[in-house]
Amino acid sequence: MLRTFRIGGIHPPENKLSAGKKITALAAPKQVIIPLSQHIGAPAQAVVKKGDLVKVGTLVAKAGGFVSANIHSSVSGKVNKIDNALDSSGYKRPAIYIDVEGDEWEETIDRSDALVKDCTLSSKEIVDKIAAAGIVGLGGATFPTQVKLMPPPGSKAEIIIINAVECEPYLTSDHSLMMEKGEQILVGVTLLMKAVSVNKAVIGIENNKPDAIAHLTKLAAAYPGIEIMPLKVQYPQGGEKQLIDAVIRRQVKSGALPISAGAVVQNVGTAYAVYEAVQKNKPLFERVVTVTGKAVANPSNFLVRMGTPINTLIEAAGGIPENTGKIIGGGPMMGKALVSAEVPVTKGSSGVLLLTKEESVRKPMQDCIRCAKCVNVCPMGLNPAFLMKFTVYKDWEKAEANYIQDCIECGSCSYTCPANRPLLDQIRLGKGKVMGIIRARKS
């Protein structure tokens, strides 16, 4: 019997249209726009100015605090300006504009395909290299990786859990990476194990990727302490707390961090980025992005430089279909509609989904019929119907008392609601308000 998490969950149509497609490297555009905020936490601070020449891999912005991340140039060329630019949230934020000239890389980066397995670095040196390379969680949350690898005093890691479930419909960037870079991923996992001084790691993969399970299982035989665990297909198994429950059968309490259960969770793409940073001296300046949709001519997995406009990727996949209703950054469940196809690819860009007009039209909202379907599917054990009501009536005290801050924004409630109520939209608003109240209280 395959494992999965024990509370809630749904199984939307998978629509993995780009599964089996090889990763295609896209050429750098004529100009990249590199936002200074590509991670959770404080924005990075620019260390270049207009007119500066940069190479691929040059540090262009330094971490702006403990929870922050360095940012590197994805191209070679000249800094055109530092100005505000539209990002995926629809707001204008500071970014570095670089005009591309040639493709000159920093000499310290090892560009060979040779696999480097051995590492003599200490735990601290590994974490320092990861921090220097600007690595963040590539599953979408973009939490700076080095912070996760430094557990707070009194906490001890017992296991590394690698999130390779890719439970979001349509997306296949992690799947393609496992098929093409399996050995490098496993070396990356051993580096993460060394960084937090544990001798056990589990890579959780949903059972709809039998080729990836077979491939990594065969390779993992040569890596002591790494287990490949097939999991039942269940959304949102990629959530940290859900994956911990599925793999080691431990629940993370409300408000607690995964380390409280002895686990450090990292995305499979992050493990690959760790390999490249530590063994190849390569900062995080490119990633695999899925471009997909039922009307897309050629659903694909692209290796893309950060700062590349989204419309460049769409053109490479066959262009925008005539009946496109929305362009989503990410997948259909947790992704958000983009206000423009010109926003740049960032560290958190896992996919671009083009929905048809029919798919993207919301059905009219009706009255709640008290069916409790939203309660049954909530993976955090919350009551979404009540949380929406508390938000609408601005009853922040009750919203907090009912743990609105624990919502992982997976969208399972909205997906299953027969009355088409915008549960997630309202809960997201309420959660933001309550989190602000909690922060103000603490300060």
N, C-alpha and C positions, 0 to 999 in steps of 0.2 A: 504493500500500500504506500503510495507516494505521499510525502508530507506536504503540508501547507500551513499557513497561519490559522488560528482557531476561532477568530472573531470576525464575522462579516465577510465581505468580499463578493465579487461578481465575475462574470466571464463574458465580456463583450466580444463581438466578432473580431478576430485577430487581424485580418486584412494585411498580412505581411507580404505585400506586393513586391518588395525589393529583396526578399530573401533569396539567397543564392547568387545575387549580383556581386561581382568582384568590386573591390574598392578602386575607384578611379581618381587619380590625383588631378586636381584642377590647377591650371596655370594661374599665377598671381594676376590680379586685375591691374589697371593703370594707376589706381589709387586705392589705398586702404584707409578705413576710418577705425581707429582702435580706441574704444571707450575705456576710460580710467576706472570704471566700476563694472567689473566682469565677475564679481564674486560677492558672497555674503560678507558684510562687515564694512570697514572704512574704505573709501575709494583710494586707489593708489595715487601717489604724487608724481607728476611728470618730472623727469630729470633731463629732458631734452628741450630745445627751444627751436623756433622757426629758423630754417636754414641749416640745421645740423644734418650731417650725413650719417646714416645708420646702415647696418648690415642685417641680414637675417639672423635673429638671435640676440641682437643688441638690447640691453636693458633700457627701456624708455620710460618706465615709471616704477617707483619703489613702493613697497607695502606701506600703507598709511597708518598702521597700528598693529596691535597684536593679532587681531582677527582681520587680516587683509592679505593681499597677494601681489607679488611683483608682476609686471607686465613687460613682455619683450616684443620687439619688432618682428613681424612675420615676413617682412620683405626687405630688400635693400633699396636705398634711394635717399630722398631729401625730405626733411620735415617741412611741410607746406605751411601748417599753422596748428595752433592748439585752440580749439573753439568748441562750442556746444554742437552736439549732433543728436538726431533722433535715435532713440534706442528701442528695443523690442517692447518696452513698457508704454511707449507712446510719448514719453517725456524727453526733453532735450537735456543732455548731460555732457560734461566735459569729455573731449576725445582728442586724440592726436591724429592729424591728417598727414599721411606720408605719400608722396609721389614716387612711384616705382621706377627705378632705373637698374636694369640688369638683375642678377640674382646671386649676389655675393654673400656668402655665409661667414659667420664668425669662425676663425680658424680652430678654435677649441672644440667645435662640434665634430664628433666622429660620424661621418656620413656613410660609412661602409655598411653592408648588410651582415657582416660577421656577428654571430651571436656571442655576447660576452656574459659568461655565467658567473665567474668568480668575482667576489667582492671582499676586499680586506678592510673596508671602512667600518668604523664603530657605529653603534646605534645613533649617537648624536651627529656624527658626520653625515650619515644617510639622511636624517631629518633636516640637517642644514642644507644639504644639496637639493632636497625636495622644495624647501622654502625658497632657495635662491632661484629655482627654475619656475616658480610661480604656479605650482600645480594646485588645482582645486578639484572638488568632486565633479566628475564629468557625467554623472547620471542626471544632472539638471539642478541639483541643490547648490552647487558651486561653493561649498564650504571649504576654506583653505585647508589643504591636506596636512600640512605640518602641525596645525593646531590639534587635529584629531589624534595625531601620533604623540602628543604630549599630555597624557592623562593627568587630571588634577591630583594634588596630594591626597593620599589615602585610597586612590583608585588603582587597580592593577588589571591590565589586559590579560585574558586567558586564551583568547582565540581571535584570529583575523577571519572575518566573513566577507567574501567577495560577492558583490551583487552582480550576477550575470544573468538575471532572470529576464530582463527586458520585457516587462509585463505590459507596457503601454502598447496598444494596438498600432499597427502600421510601421513602427520603428524597427530597424534592423541593423543599426550602426554597430552595436555591441556584438551581435551575432556574426557579422562580417569580419569584425576585428578578431574574434575568437578563432574563426576558420583560417585566417591569414597570418595572425601573429600569436598563435597559441604558445609557442616556446618562450617568446619574449614576455608574455603575460605571466607565465609561471615563474620566470626569473624575477619579475616585478613583485609577485606575491612573496617570494622568499625574502626580498629586500624589506617588504612591509613587516614580515614576521620578525626579521632581525631588528628593525627599527623600534618595535615595542616589546622585544625579548619574549616572544612566544614560540612554541614549537609545533603549533597546530593551526591549520587554515582550512576552511571549507569554501569551495566555489559552488554557489547555488545556481543551477540553471533550470529553467522551466522545461518540461518534457516535450514541448513543441519544437525543440531544437535538438533532435536526436543525433544529427551529424556533429554538432558542437560538443555534445556530451561524450560521444564516442571518441572524437578527436582529442579532447583534453584529457579524458580518462587514460588513453594510451600514452600520452606525453607525461602525465603526472606520475606514472609508475617510476620515473627516474628522479622524482622530487619528494624526498621524505617529508612526511607531515602534512602534505596537501591532499585533500580529499575532494573529489567531484561528486556533488549531491544532486541528482535529478529531483525536481520538485513538481508537484501538481500545478497545472496552469490555473492561476487564480490572481485576479487583479484586486488590490494593488500590492503584490508581493515584493515589489521593489522598495517599498517603504522600509526604513531601517528597523522600526519596531516589529513590523510584520515579518521581515526576513529573519530577525533574531528568534522570533517565536517559532518560525518554520524549521530553522536549522538546529537550534539548541534547546527549544521548548522552555524558554524563559521569557517572562513578561517584563517590560520596562515600565516602571511606575510613572504616573502623571508627573510631568515636570522634570523627570530624571533623564540623564543622558544614557546612551547605549553602553557606555563604559561601566555603568552601575550594574549591568548584567554580565560584565567581564568581556564584552565584545567590542571590537573596533571594526566598523563596516566601511568598506571601500568599493567603489564601482570598478568593474572590469577594465573600463577605459582608463581609469585613474591608475590601475596597476600597470598598464602598458606605458602610460606617461611617466610613471616612477622608474620603470626600466630605462626608458630613453634618457631621463634626467641624470640618473645615478651612473649608468653604465656607458652612456654615449655623450654626456655633457650637453644634452639638447633640452633647452627650455620648452615650455608649453606654448607654442605659437601656431599650431595647426591641430585639427581634429577631424574625425569621421562624422559626416552629417548625412542623414537619410533625406532624400527628396522624393515625395510620394503622393499618391492620391489616385482615386479610381479613374479620373479622366486624364491623368498625367501620361504623356506618350511613352516615357522611358523611366519608370521609377528606379532610382539609383542610390548607391552609397558613394559619397565623394570625400576625398581627403582635401580639406579646405584650409587655407590660411586665415587666421583671425583677421577681421576687418574687411573681408570680402563682402560686397553687397549681396543680399539674399537673392536679388533678381539674376545675378550671374549664375547661381546654382540652378535656378528655375530654368533659365535658358539652356543650360547644359543638359537638363532632363527633358527637353522638348518644348519649353516655353509654357506660358500661362494658357490653359485651355479656355475657350470662349465662355463656357458655362461656369467659370469659377465664381463662387460666392464669397469665400473667405480664404485667406492665407494664414495658417496657424504656425506659430513658432513652437515646435515640440509636437507632441501627439494629441489625439482628439480628447483625451480625458483630462490631462493636466496642462496642456499647452494653452497659449493665449493668442487671440487674433492679433495680427500685426496691422498697424495703421498704414504701413508703407512697405513695399517690397525692396526698398532701398536701404533698410536698416542693415547694419553689418552683422556678420557671424561673430559670435563671442565664445568664450570657453564653455558656456552653458548651452550652446546650440546643438541639441542632439538630432533635431529633425525639422523639416519644413513640410507641412501637410497642406495640400490644396484641396479644399472641399468644394463640391459642386453647389450650385444655388439651391437645389432641392435638399441637400444634406445640411446646409448651413442655416436654413430658416427655422426659427424657433416656433414651436406650436404655442397657441395661446394658453396662458396660465389659468387654471381653474382653482376652485376652493379645495383645501386639504380635506381628504375623505377619511383621515385617521386610520389608514390601513397599516401603518407602521413598517412599510417596506423599507423606508430609509433607515429606520432603526436596525432592522435585520441585517442590512448590508454594510453598515458603518464599521470599518475595521478598527475604530478606536472605541467602539461601544457607546457612542454618543446618541443624542436624540436630535437629529438635524431639523425636524419640524419645529421643535421648541426653540432651537437656537436661531432659526430664521425669525420666529415670532418675537423673540427677545430683541433681536437686531432692529426689526421694523419699528418696535415700540421704544427703542433706545433704553431698554432695561439692562444696563451694563452689569449691574450687581448680579442679577439672575444669570446672565450670560456667562459670567466668570464662575459663578457657583456651579454651573452645569458644564464646566470645562471646555468652553469654546476655544480656548488657547491650545487645546490638544488636537484640534482638527488638522489633518495632514493635507487637506485640500485636494483629495483624490478624485472627487466628483462622482463617487459611487451613488450618493444619495440622489443627486439630480438625474443621473442616468436611469435610475429605477423608479422615479416618481411618476405614477400614472396621471397625476394632475398637472404635470409639466411645470412644477413650481421651481423658481430659480434659487434652490436651496443653497448651492455652493456660492453663488454671487453674493447673497445676503450674508452668509456665514463669514465669507472672506472679509467683507466690510466690518462686521461685528468683531471678528478676531483682531483685525488691525486696531480698532478702537480700544478693545480690552487690553491688548498687549501694551498700548501706549499708556493706559491708566496704571498698569502693573509697573512699568518702567518708572513712571513719575513717582509712584509710591515708594519704590526702592531707593530712588535718589534723594 
